[in-house]
Amino acid sequence: MRSLKEAESEREVDDVDSKFNLHFPPGEAGVDEGQYKRPKRKSMYSTFSKAGLWEVASRFGCSAEQLG
């Protein structure tokens, strides 16, 4: 609010608006509290495992048993 009050030109107002939209995108306006959900933590391991990359990775190099 202070930045808007101190803005002296239309360009400065647009800059303040752009900065605000970076933090609060316009598509999220009007969302009630409690509707935000925490993102699930995803590791690269779980992503690759679900994609089935173990089948591809097993064809390169030797297995853990062979290495041991």
Rosetta blueprint (number, residue, H / E / L):
1 M L
2 R H
3 S H
4 L H
5 K H
6 E H
7 A L
8 E L
9 S L
10 E H
11 R H
12 E H
13 V H
14 D H
15 D H
16 V H
17 D H
18 S H
19 K H
20 F H
21 N H
22 L H
23 H H
24 F L
25 P L
26 P H
27 G H
28 E H
29 A L
30 G L
31 V L
32 D L
33 E L
34 G L
35 Q L
36 Y L
37 K L
38 R L
39 P L
40 K L
41 R L
42 K L
43 S L
44 M H
45 Y H
46 S H
47 T H
48 F H
49 S H
50 K H
51 A H
52 G L
53 L H
54 W H
55 E H
56 V H
57 A H
58 S L
59 R L
60 F L
61 G L
62 C L
63 S L
64 A H
65 E H
66 Q H
67 L H
68 G L
